[in-house]
Amino acid sequence: MLMRKTILLCSLLLSVACQEAAPPATPAGSAAASPEASSTSLSESERLNAWFDEKFEEQVMMSPAWLTRLARKERYNEYDDLSEEEADRRLQWLADTVDELEANFSYDALDLETRTSWDLWIYQFERAREAAAFRRGNYIFTQMLGPQASVPQFLIRFHRVDDVADMAAYIERIGGISRAIRQLLVQAQVRAQQGVRPPRFGHEGAISEAQKLIRGVPFDRIGPDSPLWADAMKKIASL
């Protein structure tokens, strides 16, 4: 109960970068044509690289947090949907892109570099598909990793405030943060019921880290500012 209460309190200010797997590699650009390369081969490589650019952009647009890490401000007031349902939707999207890739392009007509991009795209799908079967096998909240650490780091390091609109987005983003924390809390509870839970010291470490984020102003009348409050005040002062 203590851990749940603490995490829910933190959800008012925190977001998650956690569970997120590292973003897939950006497909490589087309290689310069060799004297032996035919115009047909070049045309297919150029066409496929344009398709890779399009799909990569679609993929990035699915993740407000990823956009922010790329110093882009689309969906700046949002945070990622971290539900299992959304994870399934993204996996299905990736599967559909593989079908589209294989149906519309000829591997044999590509130059070497673009074949490598093809292989990497298929590989990232296969990795994601295989990992989905073990999705509930890892811990979410621990003393070393978890939203209680990654969320404040994300907001402090990556959410740049250049104007009033950016600060408004920072504040509004807290709503998405609350949703994301609750989604992960539900998943952690399901895993605990299945016997997947960190040891006691992992719980204790996560609770300790989480409590540090809700100590100080504005949670207490006196004392230093809490980490995110201090960050928000600093960014407001810079406007």
MODELLER restraints for C-alpha pairs under 7 A, 6 or more apart:
rsr = mdl.restraints
at = mdl.atoms
rsr.add(forms.Gaussian(group=physical.xy_distance, feature=features.Distance(at['CA:3:A'], at['CA:207:A']), mean=5.81, stdev=0.5))
rsr.add(forms.Gaussian(group=physical.xy_distance, feature=features.Distance(at['CA:6:A'], at['CA:207:A']), mean=6.83, stdev=0.5))
rsr.add(forms.Gaussian(group=physical.xy_distance, feature=features.Distance(at['CA:6:A'], at['CA:210:A']), mean=6.55, stdev=0.5))
rsr.add(forms.Gaussian(group=physical.xy_distance, feature=features.Distance(at['CA:6:A'], at['CA:211:A']), mean=6.58, stdev=0.5))
rsr.add(forms.Gaussian(group=physical.xy_distance, feature=features.Distance(at['CA:7:A'], at['CA:210:A']), mean=6.72, stdev=0.5))
rsr.add(forms.Gaussian(group=physical.xy_distance, feature=features.Distance(at['CA:10:A'], at['CA:210:A']), mean=6.68, stdev=0.5))
rsr.add(forms.Gaussian(group=physical.xy_distance, feature=features.Distance(at['CA:10:A'], at['CA:214:A']), mean=6.76, stdev=0.5))
rsr.add(forms.Gaussian(group=physical.xy_distance, feature=features.Distance(at['CA:11:A'], at['CA:177:A']), mean=6.18, stdev=0.5))
rsr.add(forms.Gaussian(group=physical.xy_distance, feature=features.Distance(at['CA:11:A'], at['CA:178:A']), mean=4.28, stdev=0.5))
rsr.add(forms.Gaussian(group=physical.xy_distance, feature=features.Distance(at['CA:11:A'], at['CA:181:A']), mean=5.65, stdev=0.5))
rsr.add(forms.Gaussian(group=physical.xy_distance, feature=features.Distance(at['CA:12:A'], at['CA:174:A']), mean=6.29, stdev=0.5))
rsr.add(forms.Gaussian(group=physical.xy_distance, feature=features.Distance(at['CA:12:A'], at['CA:178:A']), mean=5.49, stdev=0.5))
rsr.add(forms.Gaussian(group=physical.xy_distance, feature=features.Distance(at['CA:13:A'], at['CA:174:A']), mean=5.56, stdev=0.5))
rsr.add(forms.Gaussian(group=physical.xy_distance, feature=features.Distance(at['CA:13:A'], at['CA:177:A']), mean=6.92, stdev=0.5))
rsr.add(forms.Gaussian(group=physical.xy_distance, feature=features.Distance(at['CA:14:A'], at['CA:151:A']), mean=5.30, stdev=0.5))
rsr.add(forms.Gaussian(group=physical.xy_distance, feature=features.Distance(at['CA:14:A'], at['CA:152:A']), mean=6.13, stdev=0.5))
rsr.add(forms.Gaussian(group=physical.xy_distance, feature=features.Distance(at['CA:14:A'], at['CA:174:A']), mean=6.61, stdev=0.5))
rsr.add(forms.Gaussian(group=physical.xy_distance, feature=features.Distance(at['CA:14:A'], at['CA:177:A']), mean=5.34, stdev=0.5))
rsr.add(forms.Gaussian(group=physical.xy_distance, feature=features.Distance(at['CA:14:A'], at['CA:178:A']), mean=6.71, stdev=0.5))
rsr.add(forms.Gaussian(group=physical.xy_distance, feature=features.Distance(at['CA:15:A'], at['CA:147:A']), mean=6.60, stdev=0.5))
rsr.add(forms.Gaussian(group=physical.xy_distance, feature=features.Distance(at['CA:15:A'], at['CA:151:A']), mean=4.50, stdev=0.5))
rsr.add(forms.Gaussian(group=physical.xy_distance, feature=features.Distance(at['CA:15:A'], at['CA:177:A']), mean=3.82, stdev=0.5))
rsr.add(forms.Gaussian(group=physical.xy_distance, feature=features.Distance(at['CA:15:A'], at['CA:178:A']), mean=6.69, stdev=0.5))
rsr.add(forms.Gaussian(group=physical.xy_distance, feature=features.Distance(at['CA:15:A'], at['CA:180:A']), mean=6.34, stdev=0.5))
rsr.add(forms.Gaussian(group=physical.xy_distance, feature=features.Distance(at['CA:15:A'], at['CA:181:A']), mean=6.41, stdev=0.5))
rsr.add(forms.Gaussian(group=physical.xy_distance, feature=features.Distance(at['CA:16:A'], at['CA:147:A']), mean=4.80, stdev=0.5))
rsr.add(forms.Gaussian(group=physical.xy_distance, feature=features.Distance(at['CA:16:A'], at['CA:150:A']), mean=6.26, stdev=0.5))
rsr.add(forms.Gaussian(group=physical.xy_distance, feature=features.Distance(at['CA:16:A'], at['CA:151:A']), mean=4.77, stdev=0.5))
rsr.add(forms.Gaussian(group=physical.xy_distance, feature=features.Distance(at['CA:16:A'], at['CA:177:A']), mean=6.59, stdev=0.5))
rsr.add(forms.Gaussian(group=physical.xy_distance, feature=features.Distance(at['CA:16:A'], at['CA:180:A']), mean=6.31, stdev=0.5))
rsr.add(forms.Gaussian(group=physical.xy_distance, feature=features.Distance(at['CA:16:A'], at['CA:181:A']), mean=6.57, stdev=0.5))
rsr.add(forms.Gaussian(group=physical.xy_distance, feature=features.Distance(at['CA:17:A'], at['CA:147:A']), mean=6.38, stdev=0.5))
rsr.add(forms.Gaussian(group=physical.xy_distance, feature=features.Distance(at['CA:17:A'], at['CA:150:A']), mean=5.63, stdev=0.5))
rsr.add(forms.Gaussian(group=physical.xy_distance, feature=features.Distance(at['CA:17:A'], at['CA:151:A']), mean=5.93, stdev=0.5))
rsr.add(forms.Gaussian(group=physical.xy_distance, feature=features.Distance(at['CA:18:A'], at['CA:146:A']), mean=5.63, stdev=0.5))
rsr.add(forms.Gaussian(group=physical.xy_distance, feature=features.Distance(at['CA:18:A'], at['CA:147:A']), mean=5.59, stdev=0.5))
rsr.add(forms.Gaussian(group=physical.xy_distance, feature=features.Distance(at['CA:18:A'], at['CA:150:A']), mean=6.44, stdev=0.5))
rsr.add(forms.Gaussian(group=physical.xy_distance, feature=features.Distance(at['CA:24:A'], at['CA:124:A']), mean=6.77, stdev=0.5))
rsr.add(forms.Gaussian(group=physical.xy_distance, feature=features.Distance(at['CA:27:A'], at['CA:52:A']), mean=6.44, stdev=0.5))
rsr.add(forms.Gaussian(group=physical.xy_distance, feature=features.Distance(at['CA:27:A'], at['CA:117:A']), mean=5.05, stdev=0.5))
rsr.add(forms.Gaussian(group=physical.xy_distance, feature=features.Distance(at['CA:28:A'], at['CA:114:A']), mean=6.93, stdev=0.5))
rsr.add(forms.Gaussian(group=physical.xy_distance, feature=features.Distance(at['CA:28:A'], at['CA:117:A']), mean=5.85, stdev=0.5))
rsr.add(forms.Gaussian(group=physical.xy_distance, feature=features.Distance(at['CA:29:A'], at['CA:49:A']), mean=6.34, stdev=0.5))
rsr.add(forms.Gaussian(group=physical.xy_distance, feature=features.Distance(at['CA:30:A'], at['CA:45:A']), mean=6.40, stdev=0.5))
rsr.add(forms.Gaussian(group=physical.xy_distance, feature=features.Distance(at['CA:30:A'], at['CA:46:A']), mean=6.26, stdev=0.5))
rsr.add(forms.Gaussian(group=physical.xy_distance, feature=features.Distance(at['CA:30:A'], at['CA:49:A']), mean=6.41, stdev=0.5))
rsr.add(forms.Gaussian(group=physical.xy_distance, feature=features.Distance(at['CA:30:A'], at['CA:113:A']), mean=6.53, stdev=0.5))
rsr.add(forms.Gaussian(group=physical.xy_distance, feature=features.Distance(at['CA:30:A'], at['CA:114:A']), mean=6.02, stdev=0.5))
rsr.add(forms.Gaussian(group=physical.xy_distance, feature=features.Distance(at['CA:31:A'], at['CA:113:A']), mean=5.90, stdev=0.5))
rsr.add(forms.Gaussian(group=physical.xy_distance, feature=features.Distance(at['CA:33:A'], at['CA:42:A']), mean=6.76, stdev=0.5))
rsr.add(forms.Gaussian(group=physical.xy_distance, feature=features.Distance(at['CA:41:A'], at['CA:109:A']), mean=4.82, stdev=0.5))
rsr.add(forms.Gaussian(group=physical.xy_distance, feature=features.Distance(at['CA:41:A'], at['CA:110:A']), mean=5.45, stdev=0.5))
rsr.add(forms.Gaussian(group=physical.xy_distance, feature=features.Distance(at['CA:41:A'], at['CA:111:A']), mean=6.60, stdev=0.5))
rsr.add(forms.Gaussian(group=physical.xy_distance, feature=features.Distance(at['CA:44:A'], at['CA:109:A']), mean=6.34, stdev=0.5))
rsr.add(forms.Gaussian(group=physical.xy_distance, feature=features.Distance(at['CA:44:A'], at['CA:110:A']), mean=6.07, stdev=0.5))
rsr.add(forms.Gaussian(group=physical.xy_distance, feature=features.Distance(at['CA:45:A'], at['CA:110:A']), mean=5.08, stdev=0.5))
rsr.add(forms.Gaussian(group=physical.xy_distance, feature=features.Distance(at['CA:45:A'], at['CA:111:A']), mean=6.34, stdev=0.5))
rsr.add(forms.Gaussian(group=physical.xy_distance, feature=features.Distance(at['CA:45:A'], at['CA:114:A']), mean=6.04, stdev=0.5))
rsr.add(forms.Gaussian(group=physical.xy_distance, feature=features.Distance(at['CA:60:A'], at['CA:66:A']), mean=6.42, stdev=0.5))
rsr.add(forms.Gaussian(group=physical.xy_distance, feature=features.Distance(at['CA:60:A'], at['CA:67:A']), mean=6.28, stdev=0.5))
rsr.add(forms.Gaussian(group=physical.xy_distance, feature=features.Distance(at['CA:61:A'], at['CA:67:A']), mean=6.86, stdev=0.5))
rsr.add(forms.Gaussian(group=physical.xy_distance, feature=features.Distance(at['CA:63:A'], at['CA:80:A']), mean=5.51, stdev=0.5))
rsr.add(forms.Gaussian(group=physical.xy_distance, feature=features.Distance(at['CA:64:A'], at['CA:75:A']), mean=5.47, stdev=0.5))
rsr.add(forms.Gaussian(group=physical.xy_distance, feature=features.Distance(at['CA:64:A'], at['CA:76:A']), mean=6.51, stdev=0.5))
rsr.add(forms.Gaussian(group=physical.xy_distance, feature=features.Distance(at['CA:64:A'], at['CA:78:A']), mean=5.97, stdev=0.5))
rsr.add(forms.Gaussian(group=physical.xy_distance, feature=features.Distance(at['CA:64:A'], at['CA:79:A']), mean=5.38, stdev=0.5))
rsr.add(forms.Gaussian(group=physical.xy_distance, feature=features.Distance(at['CA:64:A'], at['CA:80:A']), mean=5.76, stdev=0.5))
rsr.add(forms.Gaussian(group=physical.xy_distance, feature=features.Distance(at['CA:65:A'], at['CA:79:A']), mean=5.93, stdev=0.5))
rsr.add(forms.Gaussian(group=physical.xy_distance, feature=features.Distance(at['CA:65:A'], at['CA:80:A']), mean=6.23, stdev=0.5))
rsr.add(forms.Gaussian(group=physical.xy_distance, feature=features.Distance(at['CA:67:A'], at['CA:73:A']), mean=6.79, stdev=0.5))
rsr.add(forms.Gaussian(group=physical.xy_distance, feature=features.Distance(at['CA:67:A'], at['CA:74:A']), mean=6.81, stdev=0.5))
rsr.add(forms.Gaussian(group=physical.xy_distance, feature=features.Distance(at['CA:68:A'], at['CA:76:A']), mean=6.92, stdev=0.5))
rsr.add(forms.Gaussian(group=physical.xy_distance, feature=features.Distance(at['CA:68:A'], at['CA:158:A']), mean=6.34, stdev=0.5))
rsr.add(forms.Gaussian(group=physical.xy_distance, feature=features.Distance(at['CA:68:A'], at['CA:159:A']), mean=6.63, stdev=0.5))
rsr.add(forms.Gaussian(group=physical.xy_distance, feature=features.Distance(at['CA:69:A'], at['CA:158:A']), mean=5.92, stdev=0.5))
rsr.add(forms.Gaussian(group=physical.xy_distance, feature=features.Distance(at['CA:76:A'], at['CA:169:A']), mean=5.95, stdev=0.5))
rsr.add(forms.Gaussian(group=physical.xy_distance, feature=features.Distance(at['CA:77:A'], at['CA:169:A']), mean=4.08, stdev=0.5))
rsr.add(forms.Gaussian(group=physical.xy_distance, feature=features.Distance(at['CA:77:A'], at['CA:170:A']), mean=6.20, stdev=0.5))
rsr.add(forms.Gaussian(group=physical.xy_distance, feature=features.Distance(at['CA:77:A'], at['CA:172:A']), mean=5.55, stdev=0.5))
rsr.add(forms.Gaussian(group=physical.xy_distance, feature=features.Distance(at['CA:77:A'], at['CA:173:A']), mean=4.61, stdev=0.5))
rsr.add(forms.Gaussian(group=physical.xy_distance, feature=features.Distance(at['CA:78:A'], at['CA:173:A']), mean=4.96, stdev=0.5))
rsr.add(forms.Gaussian(group=physical.xy_distance, feature=features.Distance(at['CA:78:A'], at['CA:176:A']), mean=5.64, stdev=0.5))
rsr.add(forms.Gaussian(group=physical.xy_distance, feature=features.Distance(at['CA:79:A'], at['CA:173:A']), mean=6.26, stdev=0.5))
rsr.add(forms.Gaussian(group=physical.xy_distance, feature=features.Distance(at['CA:79:A'], at['CA:176:A']), mean=4.92, stdev=0.5))
rsr.add(forms.Gaussian(group=physical.xy_distance, feature=features.Distance(at['CA:79:A'], at['CA:177:A']), mean=6.13, stdev=0.5))
rsr.add(forms.Gaussian(group=physical.xy_distance, feature=features.Distance(at['CA:81:A'], at['CA:180:A']), mean=6.20, stdev=0.5))
rsr.add(forms.Gaussian(group=physical.xy_distance, feature=features.Distance(at['CA:82:A'], at['CA:180:A']), mean=5.66, stdev=0.5))
rsr.add(forms.Gaussian(group=physical.xy_distance, feature=features.Distance(at['CA:82:A'], at['CA:183:A']), mean=6.31, stdev=0.5))
rsr.add(forms.Gaussian(group=physical.xy_distance, feature=features.Distance(at['CA:82:A'], at['CA:184:A']), mean=6.98, stdev=0.5))
rsr.add(forms.Gaussian(group=physical.xy_distance, feature=features.Distance(at['CA:83:A'], at['CA:183:A']), mean=5.58, stdev=0.5))
rsr.add(forms.Gaussian(group=physical.xy_distance, feature=features.Distance(at['CA:91:A'], at['CA:128:A']), mean=6.99, stdev=0.5))
rsr.add(forms.Gaussian(group=physical.xy_distance, feature=features.Distance(at['CA:91:A'], at['CA:129:A']), mean=6.94, stdev=0.5))
rsr.add(forms.Gaussian(group=physical.xy_distance, feature=features.Distance(at['CA:94:A'], at['CA:125:A']), mean=6.19, stdev=0.5))
rsr.add(forms.Gaussian(group=physical.xy_distance, feature=features.Distance(at['CA:95:A'], at['CA:125:A']), mean=6.69, stdev=0.5))
rsr.add(forms.Gaussian(group=physical.xy_distance, feature=features.Distance(at['CA:98:A'], at['CA:122:A']), mean=6.57, stdev=0.5))
rsr.add(forms.Gaussian(group=physical.xy_distance, feature=features.Distance(at['CA:107:A'], at['CA:115:A']), mean=6.55, stdev=0.5))
rsr.add(forms.Gaussian(group=physical.xy_distance, feature=features.Distance(at['CA:136:A'], at['CA:191:A']), mean=6.04, stdev=0.5))
rsr.add(forms.Gaussian(group=physical.xy_distance, feature=features.Distance(at['CA:137:A'], at['CA:196:A']), mean=6.45, stdev=0.5))
rsr.add(forms.Gaussian(group=physical.xy_distance, feature=features.Distance(at['CA:139:A'], at['CA:197:A']), mean=6.30, stdev=0.5))
rsr.add(forms.Gaussian(group=physical.xy_distance, feature=features.Distance(at['CA:139:A'], at['CA:198:A']), mean=6.29, stdev=0.5))
rsr.add(forms.Gaussian(group=physical.xy_distance, feature=features.Distance(at['CA:140:A'], at['CA:146:A']), mean=5.73, stdev=0.5))
rsr.add(forms.Gaussian(group=physical.xy_distance, feature=features.Distance(at['CA:140:A'], at['CA:188:A']), mean=6.18, stdev=0.5))
rsr.add(forms.Gaussian(group=physical.xy_distance, feature=features.Distance(at['CA:141:A'], at['CA:147:A']), mean=6.94, stdev=0.5))
rsr.add(forms.Gaussian(group=physical.xy_distance, feature=features.Distance(at['CA:141:A'], at['CA:206:A']), mean=6.16, stdev=0.5))
rsr.add(forms.Gaussian(group=physical.xy_distance, feature=features.Distance(at['CA:142:A'], at['CA:198:A']), mean=6.73, stdev=0.5))
rsr.add(forms.Gaussian(group=physical.xy_distance, feature=features.Distance(at['CA:142:A'], at['CA:202:A']), mean=4.78, stdev=0.5))
rsr.add(forms.Gaussian(group=physical.xy_distance, feature=features.Distance(at['CA:142:A'], at['CA:203:A']), mean=5.97, stdev=0.5))
rsr.add(forms.Gaussian(group=physical.xy_distance, feature=features.Distance(at['CA:142:A'], at['CA:205:A']), mean=6.60, stdev=0.5))
rsr.add(forms.Gaussian(group=physical.xy_distance, feature=features.Distance(at['CA:142:A'], at['CA:206:A']), mean=5.08, stdev=0.5))
rsr.add(forms.Gaussian(group=physical.xy_distance, feature=features.Distance(at['CA:143:A'], at['CA:202:A']), mean=4.99, stdev=0.5))
rsr.add(forms.Gaussian(group=physical.xy_distance, feature=features.Distance(at['CA:143:A'], at['CA:203:A']), mean=6.84, stdev=0.5))
rsr.add(forms.Gaussian(group=physical.xy_distance, feature=features.Distance(at['CA:143:A'], at['CA:205:A']), mean=4.18, stdev=0.5))
rsr.add(forms.Gaussian(group=physical.xy_distance, feature=features.Distance(at['CA:143:A'], at['CA:206:A']), mean=4.48, stdev=0.5))
rsr.add(forms.Gaussian(group=physical.xy_distance, feature=features.Distance(at['CA:148:A'], at['CA:206:A']), mean=6.93, stdev=0.5))
rsr.add(forms.Gaussian(group=physical.xy_distance, feature=features.Distance(at['CA:148:A'], at['CA:209:A']), mean=6.36, stdev=0.5))
rsr.add(forms.Gaussian(group=physical.xy_distance, feature=features.Distance(at['CA:148:A'], at['CA:210:A']), mean=5.27, stdev=0.5))
rsr.add(forms.Gaussian(group=physical.xy_distance, feature=features.Distance(at['CA:152:A'], at['CA:228:A']), mean=6.55, stdev=0.5))
rsr.add(forms.Gaussian(group=physical.xy_distance, feature=features.Distance(at['CA:156:A'], at['CA:231:A']), mean=6.26, stdev=0.5))
rsr.add(forms.Gaussian(group=physical.xy_distance, feature=features.Distance(at['CA:161:A'], at['CA:167:A']), mean=5.77, stdev=0.5))
rsr.add(forms.Gaussian(group=physical.xy_distance, feature=features.Distance(at['CA:161:A'], at['CA:235:A']), mean=6.20, stdev=0.5))
rsr.add(forms.Gaussian(group=physical.xy_distance, feature=features.Distance(at['CA:162:A'], at['CA:239:A']), mean=6.86, stdev=0.5))
rsr.add(forms.Gaussian(group=physical.xy_distance, feature=features.Distance(at['CA:163:A'], at['CA:239:A']), mean=6.13, stdev=0.5))
rsr.add(forms.Gaussian(group=physical.xy_distance, feature=features.Distance(at['CA:191:A'], at['CA:197:A']), mean=6.74, stdev=0.5))
rsr.add(forms.Gaussian(group=physical.xy_distance, feature=features.Distance(at['CA:213:A'], at['CA:226:A']), mean=5.92, stdev=0.5))
rsr.add(forms.Gaussian(group=physical.xy_distance, feature=features.Distance(at['CA:213:A'], at['CA:227:A']), mean=6.16, stdev=0.5))
rsr.add(forms.Gaussian(group=physical.xy_distance, feature=features.Distance(at['CA:214:A'], at['CA:226:A']), mean=6.28, stdev=0.5))
rsr.add(forms.Gaussian(group=physical.xy_distance, feature=features.Distance(at['CA:215:A'], at['CA:226:A']), mean=5.66, stdev=0.5))
rsr.add(forms.Gaussian(group=physical.xy_distance, feature=features.Distance(at['CA:216:A'], at['CA:222:A']), mean=6.69, stdev=0.5))
rsr.add(forms.Gaussian(group=physical.xy_distance, feature=features.Distance(at['CA:216:A'], at['CA:223:A']), mean=5.31, stdev=0.5))
rsr.add(forms.Gaussian(group=physical.xy_distance, feature=features.Distance(at['CA:216:A'], at['CA:224:A']), mean=5.22, stdev=0.5))
rsr.add(forms.Gaussian(group=physical.xy_distance, feature=features.Distance(at['CA:216:A'], at['CA:225:A']), mean=4.92, stdev=0.5))
rsr.add(forms.Gaussian(group=physical.xy_distance, feature=features.Distance(at['CA:216:A'], at['CA:226:A']), mean=4.73, stdev=0.5))
rsr.add(forms.Gaussian(group=physical.xy_distance, feature=features.Distance(at['CA:217:A'], at['CA:223:A']), mean=6.58, stdev=0.5))
rsr.add(forms.Gaussian(group=physical.xy_distance, feature=features.Distance(at['CA:217:A'], at['CA:224:A']), mean=6.27, stdev=0.5))
rsr.add(forms.Gaussian(group=physical.xy_distance, feature=features.Distance(at['CA:217:A'], at['CA:225:A']), mean=4.46, stdev=0.5))
rsr.add(forms.Gaussian(group=physical.xy_distance, feature=features.Distance(at['CA:217:A'], at['CA:226:A']), mean=5.51, stdev=0.5))
rsr.add(forms.Gaussian(group=physical.xy_distance, feature=features.Distance(at['CA:218:A'], at['CA:225:A']), mean=6.95, stdev=0.5))
